[in-house]
């Protein structure tokens, strides 16, 4: 996701445990236990799965440098998880009894004594403490000091075509620190980074859609082009706007008034305020009010070339404009990470939680589950749980590569969407007809065939899979209680007889062929920078749309935070009028659109490319009646938002 010694030493010194006696006393651990027992508390998952004996290339040099983060478990990790569940569960007497950020930290955060003990241990091993936050202690130093601190040797391992450092054994901490340390990251130096889920043009590579277009689904039929599925098919829409999406998902009178939404991505677009204002003005959205859009940014950015910083500008633009289009009165805070690496993205999420910047957090980034390590998963889940006890809900896009087989070679889900503590948002193809009337949705999955040279047929119709909503069954996350009795057993037990987490939970528009119109300042070939509009999609669109719909629901609820929403989302499953039960091929006649693109992405100078895009063909995943691993429980129907309104007695 996201983010040399010639001889092997016989062992690692345990001397680092001895200076811990004072710290152990401060933690309430008997000094005899701390001094007499050489036992260590194992940090499960700190040795990555790719660090195998077969790929071992020998010990890392003693003098090589390590930068690591020791994440703090807090004073009651089990209590945090239990409280997060209780306040999120509509059937619990504690439902909605959220804590303030300060009270959450006081009740579940690390104590001063724990922090002091962790710092003392790290320094005693020869590491330098470089930063201390309420979540972690960051350190730097050489390999020898890191090995001494964490009770493991560090070796070099082949991972694909490259070589990275990783622990040769699972890392551990002195027994005196048991319960104080959640996990450690940074002992392996393989990239732990996220990608935004769609393919967006950066400002230095202008992109425009070619016509013809439909203004609404089916308004412009390609009568001169070949049939598909035995009938003429329409041109793709130019791009839906807020008015159409609000109608499709039952916004009604609600606008998200007095609701705060945060958006996290990496970096920050320098033209976001101008672009968002221009887009709203041109496309009928309410004008942004003074101080309605905020940015919280780091002091400096890192890894800008490696992460493709400019490519993230379009992601922020899509997220901000989509949220405002659907929830035009909501307050929006953009929180930019210093890079696309997990540690920096975690920092941006922590800023939202520590300062309670919003009740709803939209996140359109992630990576494949195989690249997520248990240490990072634990750090993410802790932030999500701290958010849940405050009434903060996190929404993550489920990915754009279907079952991931075509992209990664392995059938798997995306992360952090796989976390049991977030709402994973899947994707649909959406048809909004004349008068903004909802017609149907399919699960988003596209197959593409190009127009033949003679213009009389589609070559190799329906063509190859190009993209689709991410989904499936996790291989690492156990089935959460709220999915039981809703998710079909065959899906839940696909990788484990005991049942695992299935993605997604809910869905919304994602297909770029039935996508959303976005406006962004881009650089044209002559060097000029101009505002331009294009149609885009991906579950990077679905996540902010669902976040905005949740803002409408929170307003309907009288402003009371929805918090971690999955328990209530699943509790509403099966109730009339709440969800569109999205299935593939809902019309029974096969669905496709014609798409015409500029060969050079800008104009017709280098010709046009005409293709047919079949809808509802998501790799091996299928949208079926009931819950499925493309759209979850479905998309919000006309009764979804209003279902959160207090019942009249």
N, C-alpha and C positions, 0 to 999 in steps of 0.2 A: 504493500500500500504506500503509499504516499510518495513514506519514508522508509633479525631472526636468529633465534637461538639455534645452535647446532645440536645441542644435547637436551634431553628432556630431564627436568629436575625431578628428584625423587619425591619431593613433597613440598607443601607450602607451610610456612611458619604460622603457628597459632598465637604468636606473641601479641597479636592485635587484640586478643580477648582480655589480656591482663589489665590494661588501663581502663577497662569498662567497669571495674568494681564500684567506683563512685557513681557512675551513671546508672548502674544496676540498682543501687540503693535508692537513687532518686526516682526510679521507675517502680519501686516497691518490690523488687525482686531480691530475695535473700542473698546476701553477699557470699555465703557458702556455696550456693548453687552456681553463682556467677564465676567464682574462682576455681571451684573444684571440678567442674564439668567441662571437658573440652568439646562437648556436643555443640552442634551449630544448627541454626534454624534454616532449613532449605527454602530457597526462593524458587518455587516450582515454575517451570517454563522459561527459566532464564538461559537455558542452553537451547539454541534454535534447532529445529528438526534437520536442517540441512548440514549441521556440523556432525557429520558421520565419520566413522573410522576409515571408511573407504576414501573420503574426500580430504582426510587429514594430511596436510603438507608440512607438519612439524611445528615446533614451538615458535611463538612470536618473540622478537628481540626484547630483552629486558628494558631497553632504553626507549622503545617505541612509546608514543604518547596516547593516553586514554582520556576521553571526556565522558563522564557518566552522570546520570541522575539517579539518586536514591529517593524513590517515592515513599512518602510517609503513610503508614496505614491508619493513623489516627487512633483515638482512644477506644473506639467501639465499632470496628468494621462490620461485625455481624449485626449490630444494632442499627447501623446506617442502612444496610440492605433491607432489614425488616421494616424500618420506619418508611423507607422509600416505597416499599410495596403497600403498606397500610394506607398511606395518604393518597395513593394512586388508584386504589381499588374501590369502585362505587359500592361494593357490598360491605366494606369495612366501616366500623364506627368512627375511625380516624380519617376517613376520606375527606380530603380538602383542608385538613388542619395543618397547613404548611408552617414552616419556620422561616424567620428572617435569615438573611445571609449570616448575620452576626451570631444568631442563636444556633444555626446549623454548625458553624465553625466551633462554637463553644462546646456544643454537645458531642460532635463527632470528630473534630479536627485534632491534630497532634498537639500534645501539651508542650510547654516550654521545656520540661524535663526530658521528654522524648527527643525533641530537636537537639538539645544540648548533648544528650547521650550519643545520638547518631553522629553529630559533628565531632565529638571527642574520639569516637572509634575510627572515623575516617582519617582524622589528622594523625592519630597514633600509628596508622599504617603507612604514613608518608604521603598521603594525598592532600591536595590543597583545596579547601572549600572556596568555590568561586561565586556561589549564589545560594541564598536561603529564601524560600517562599513558604507559604502555608501548605504547599503540596509536596515539595521536594527539596533536597539538598543537592546542589550540583558540585561536582568535584573534577579536578584534573590532576594528572600525574603520570608517572611511567608505568609500564606493564608490571614491573616487579611489585610496586606499591599496590596496584589494583588486585594482583593475585593474592597478596598478603591480606588485603581487606576482605575479599570475597571468597577466599578458600577454594580457589580453582585456578588451574593453569589456563593460559590463553594460547591458543594455537591458530595457525593459518589454515583455512579450508577453501577448497575449490567450490564455487557456487556458480554453475553455468560456465561461462568462459572467463570468469574473473575469480580472484582470490580475496577473501575477507577474513578478518580476525573474529574469533568467537570463543566462548568458554569451552574447555575440554570436558568439564564436569559441570553439573548444575551449581550455580552460585549459591552461597549461603552467607549468613551473618552470625555473629556470636550469639549463643543462647541467651545472654543477658539482654539482648535486644528483641527477643521474641515478642511478636505482636506490634512492634514499633515500625517495622519496615514492610511496606507493601510489595515492592519489587525494585529491580534496578534495570535501567536501560543504558545502552551505550557500550556495554562490554563487547558486543559484536558491532562491527562498523559497516555492515551491509546497509545500503540505502533503505531507510524506513520513511517512505514518502507517499503522498497521495496525488492523485490526478483528478482534475475536474472531469466529469463524466461525459461531456460532449465534445465535439470537435468544433471549436469556435475560432473565427478568424481574429488574429491579433490586430491592433491598430495599424501595424505596418504591412498588412496584407489585406487590402480591401476585398469585400465579398458582397455580391448582389445576386438576387434571384432573377432569372429570366421569366418572362411570361410566355404564353397566356396563363392567367390565374382564374380561379373561382373566387368570388367575393364571400360566398358562404358555401358549405359543402354541396356539390352538385349543381351549382348555378351556371357553370360553363362546361358543357360536355364536349369532349374531343371527337366530334362527329366525323372528321376526315381521317382519323387514325384507326389502326386495327382494333378489333374487339378484344376484350379480355374476359374470360369466364362467360363467353357467349353473348356479351352485350357491350355497348359503348360505355366508356367510363369518363368521369369528369377530370378536368385539370385540378391540380393541387390548389388549395386555398392560398391566397397571398400571405396569409398569416392572421390568425385570430387575434382579437384585441380584448381588452378588459370587459367590455359590454357583453361580448359573446360568452366569455368564460364565466362571468358572474351569473348569466342566465342558465348556463349548462349545469352549474353546481349549486343552484338554489340560494344565491346570496340574498335575494329579496331586498328588504329595506336596510339591511345591515352593511356597514362600511368599515368595521374594525375600529370604531371610535374608542379612544382611550386604552387601546391595546398596544403593547410594545412587542415588536418582532425584531430579533437580531438575525443577522446573516453572517456566516463565517466563510471565508475563502482565504487564499494566500494573496499577499500584495494588495494594491489598491489602484483603481483606475483614476488617472489625474483629471478626467473629464466627466466623472460620474454625475456631479450636480447639474452641469449643463445638459448632458445627454438625457437624464431622467426628466428634467423640466421640459425639454424640447419634445420628448416622446409623449408625455402626458398631454401637452398642448395640441400636438398633431393628431392624436388618436382618441380624443374624447374622454380622457381620464381627468379626474379632479386635479386642479393645480396643486403642486406641493406647497404647503404652508411653511412659513419661516420656522426653522428649527424642527422640522418634521423628519429630516434626514440627517443623521449624525455619522461620524466615522471615529472609530477608536483604532489607532494605528501604532505599531511598534516604533521604537526610536530609530531603528535602521533595519534594512532588509538584507538578506543573505541568499546565496545560491541562486541569484536571479537568472543566470544563463541556464544552469542545470534544470531549473524548474520551469523555464519558459515564462517569465514573469508577465510579459505582455499578453500571453494567451489567457491569463487569469483575469485580465481587464474585462474581456467579454463575458466571463462567467459572472463577475460582480454586476455588470450591467444587466444581464438577463435576470438575475435573482432580484435585484432592486426593482426593476421595471415590472416584473411579473407580480411581485408582492403588492406593489402600489396599484396595479391594474385591477386586482381582485379585491383588495382591502384598502381603498384609497384614503381612508382616514387614519389608518394605523401609523403609529410612530415607528420609524425604521432606524436601526443602528447597525452599521456595517463594521464588523470587527475583522481587520486584516491581520493575517499571520505573517511573521517575518520571512517565512519560506514555506515550501510545500512539504517539509519534513514533519513527521508526527509530533516531535517534541514542540515545535512551534505552533502547529495546529492545536495541540493540547493546551498550550498557553492561551490561545485565543478563546477556546471554550471555557477555560478557567476564569478568564476575565469576565465573561458573561455571568458565570455562577457566583464568583466572589463579590461582584458588584451588583448582582441581580439587574443586569442591563435590560432584560426582557423576560417575558413568560414563555415565548415561543421562539425556537432557534432553528433556522433553515440552513442545511448543510448539503451542498451539491458537489461532494468530493468523496473519494475513497479509493480502495485498491482491492485486489482479489484476496480471499481469505487465506490462501496459502502463503501470502507475504506478511500476514499479521502474526506477530509472535505473542505468546501468552503474557509476557511482561507488559507489553503495550496495551493489550486487551484489558488487563487489570487496571492500568492507569486510566484508560478511557472510561471504564465502567464506574470507577470511583467518582469521576467528575459527573457522569450522568446521574448517579445516585444522589450526589450532593445537590444537583439541580432538582431532582424529583422531590426531595424533602422541602424544597422552597417553592414548589409549584411550577417549575420550569420543564418544558417538554422539548425534546430534540427530534428533528425530522431529517432523515438521511436518504438521499437518492439511492436506489437499489442497483444502479449500473446500467450500461448501455450495450452490453455484449451478450445478452440472453443467458444461456447456461455456461458461458465462458469457454466452451470447447474450441470454438473457432479462433478465439483470441489468445487463450493461454494453453490450450491442449488438454485442459483438465476441467471436468464438470464441477463447478463450485459457485459459491455466492460471493458477494462483495462485503467488505468491512469498512467502516464501523456499522454498516446497515445490519450486520448479523448480530449485533449486541441485543441481548434481551431487554435492554434498558432504553432503547430508542424506537421510534416509529419509522420503519422502513417503507419508503414510498416507491411503488412500482409504476408502470407506465401504460398508457392506452393510446389508441388512435381514436380521435374524436370527430364526430360529424355534428356540426351545428348548422341547421338549415335556415331557411328564410324566416325572418322575424325573430332571429336568435332562438329558434326552437331546437331543443335537444332531440337528435334523431337516434343515435346509437353510439356505442363505443365497442372496440375490439381490444384484445390484448395487443400491445405494441410489439410487432415483429415484422420485419420487412424483407421481402425478396425482390431483387431487381433484375429486369431484363431490358435490353436496349432495342431500339427500333432497327429493323433490318435495313440494309443498304438500299433496297428498292422501296422501302416505306410501307410494305404490304403485310408485315408480320412482326412479331416480337421474337428476337433471337433467344432460343433455349428457354422459352417461357415456362414457369414463372421466374426462372433465374436463380441466382445465388443469394444466400442470407447475407445481409449487410449489417443489421443492427436490430436490437430489441431490448425490451425491459429485462433487467437482471432479476433473477429469482432462483429458488431452489431450496435445498435443505443444507443447513450448516453441518460441517463435519466436527466442529469443536464446541458449539454452544448447546447445552441441554435445552429441552423443550420448556419454555416458560409456562407457568400455570394458566395464563390467560388464553393460550392457544388450544388448550385441551378441550375436546368436545366441539371444536369448530374446524380445526385443520384435520383433513382426512388422515387416517392412520398410515396409509401407504406413503404419504408424503413425509410425515413426521418420523417414520421409522426407516426411511430410505438409506440412511447411513449408520443407524444404531437402533437396535431392538427396543431400547429404553425410550427412544424418541428424542429428536433434536429440534432446535429452532428452525422455522421455515420462514423464508422471505418471499414477498413483502407482506406488509400489514394492510395497506390501503393503496389506492392508485389514483392517478389523474393524467391529464393530457401529457404526452411525451413524444409521440411520433413527429419527427421534423417534417413529414409529408402532410400532416394535418396540424402544423405547429403554430407558434406564437410569433408575432411581429416584434422585433427588437430594434431600437435605435441607438447607434453608437458612433462616436467620432472615429474615423478611420483615415489612414494615409493613402492617398491616391497615387497612381504611377508618376504624376508630375510633381510629387512632393507636397502637394497641398493637403491640408487636414480639413475634412468636412464631415458633417453629420450625415449618416446614411442608414437606411433601414433594410433589414433582411429577415427572412423567416428562419426560425431555429427550433430545436426540440431537444430531446434527451430527458432522462429522469432528472437532469439538472433543471428542467422546467417543472416537472411534476412536484419536486420537493417544495419550492417556494409557492406554488399554487396551493398545495395542501396546507402549508404554513399559513397562508393568507385565509383560506377557508376556516382554519382553526381560530384565527383572529375574529372572524365573523361569528363563529360559535361561542367564543368567549364573551363577545359583546351581547349575544343573545342570552347568555347565562347571567347577565347583569354585571359583567366585568370580572366575575370570579374566575381565577386562573384554572385552566384545564389540567395543568401539570403534565406528568407523563401519561399520555393519552391512551396507550394500548389497552389497558383493562376496560376503559369505557368504550373504545372502538369495537372491541370484540363483544362487549355486553349488549351493544345495539345490533349485532349481527342477527339477521332474520326478521327484524321488525319492519313492518310495511312502510315503504316510502323513504327509508333512510339511505339505502345504498342502491346504485345501479349494479345489478349482477352482470358483470361484464363477461361476455363469451366471445370466442372467435367466430367469425362468419355469422353475425346476428341476423342478417337478412336472408341467409340461406342460399344466396346466389353468387357468392364469391365477391370479394371487394378489392378494388385497386384504384389508383389514381395515376394520371399522366403527369410527369414532371419534366420540365424543360429547363436546362441549366446552361449558363454561359461556359464555354470550354475553358476560358481564362478567368472565370469567376467575376468578371467586371462588365464586359460588353460583348457584342456579337462579332467583334473583329476577327476572332479565331474560330467562329462557328458556334453552333448550338448542339447540345446533347439531349436527345429525347429518350426517355425511358418510362417503363411502366413499373410502378411500385405496388406489389401485392401486400395487402394488410392482414394482420392476424396470423403471422407465421413466425413465431418466436423460437427459433432453433428447436430444441427438444421439449421446450416448455409449452404448455397449452392453457388458454383461458377457458375454463369450463364452468358449468352451472355450479354455484356454490363457491366456497373458498378455493382459490388456486394460486400457484406459485408464479403467476405473472401479475395479477392485480389484487391479490389478497382477498379481503372481504368485498372488494369492488370500489367504485368511485362514489363520491358524495352525491346523493340524489336530492330532489327538491325538499325532502323532509329532514335532511341531515342537520343543517344549521339550526333550524327551528326546534329540533329535538332536544337541544341543550337549554331551551328557555324554561324557566321555572313553571311547573304545572300549576294551573289555576284551580283553586279549591272552591 
